[in-house]
Amino acid sequence: MVFERSSGILLHPTSLPGRYGTGDLGQWAYEFVD
């Protein structure tokens, strides 16, 4: 089997800013993906 090389970014949702001191899947998550 031959696989092409690829890369990406792994980011846990709690690494994003949030209202309560930890990250969530709110506005910042959508902006990061966009």
C-alpha contacts under 8 A as a table, 3 or more apart, distances in Angstrom:
res1	aa1	res2	aa2	distance
11	L	15	S	6.90
12	H	15	S	5.56
12	H	16	L	7.66
13	P	16	L	5.65
13	P	23	G	5.41
13	P	24	D	5.45
13	P	25	L	6.31
13	P	29	A	7.05
14	T	17	P	7.55
14	T	22	T	5.26
14	T	23	G	3.80
14	T	24	D	5.97
15	S	22	T	7.16
15	S	23	G	5.68
16	L	22	T	7.16
16	L	23	G	4.49
16	L	24	D	6.89
16	L	28	W	6.53
16	L	29	A	6.93
17	P	21	G	7.10
17	P	22	T	6.34
17	P	23	G	4.93
17	P	24	D	7.62
17	P	28	W	6.80
18	G	21	G	5.70
18	G	22	T	5.31
18	G	23	G	4.44
18	G	24	D	6.06
18	G	26	G	7.84
18	G	28	W	7.74
19	R	22	T	7.24
19	R	23	G	7.68
20	Y	23	G	7.75
24	D	28	W	8.00
24	D	29	A	7.18
25	L	28	W	7.26
25	L	29	A	5.21
25	L	30	Y	7.34
26	G	29	A	5.56
26	G	30	Y	6.61
27	Q	30	Y	5.27
27	Q	31	E	6.22
28	W	31	E	5.04
28	W	32	F	6.08
29	A	32	F	5.10
29	A	33	V	6.32
30	Y	33	V	5.25
30	Y	34	D	6.02
31	E	34	D	5.04
